[in-house]
Amino acid sequence: MSKTVYLSFPLTEEDVRSLEVGDIVYLTGTIHTVRDMGHARALEMLDRGEKLPFSLSDSAIWHAAPIVKQDETGKWHILSAGSTTSSRFTPLGSEIIRRLGMRCTIGKGTMYQEAVDTMQEVGSIYLNTTGGCAAMYAQQVEEVETVHWLDLGLPEAIWVMRVKEFGPLIVGIDSHGNSLYENMKKTLRANMHAEAEKAGVDLERNFSYMPLSILGRPRKLDE
């Protein structure tokens, strides 16, 4: 049965290893938004032996591009903050987790097997935000502590935010090699087979068509 956990940064390996897919998490502390160009620049700096201007190892990466405004004093405020799709960050995100020993990544959707393997090795987790809750998550940001790399543009900049009981977040990938996305696929596949059998559908001859299939070919029901 899933559990609800309240955690504060920095996370320990024990904190992370105690979580399983499906658990509900609320976070307090500092998180960083990092997108495509942020991942690339961070890894380029690490490759050159340079130190990053922010500490990711004691925080979390959030795959997000918040909508922000700056008041008359120059202080930044988060108006809305929703996750972007995380699957595309699998290669670069996995490398950052491995090289910095990161404990936590936040995003939307899933990350693929390379990330699952890396998180199991390092002791790290991937947390899913809830879709449609960007305004709510923005309200959980207590303060924008600072921003880095504004030259990349507002969406791609690294926004450093202090949050309080940030959530609900669902453990989408735990540190034991489990993926909520893959578990759901297995359940869906089993249900499809059961319903097909009830309906008398021959799975060897009938296909489910995917309109956006990359290869433009019919895909078997159990693929």
Helices and strands as residue ranges (DSSP letters): E 4-8, H 13-17, E 24-33, H 36-47, E 61-62, E 67-70, E 76-80, G 87-89, H 90-100, E 104-107, H 113-122, E 125-128, H 134-139, E 141-148, G 150-152, E 158-173, H 180-199, E 207-208, E 219-220
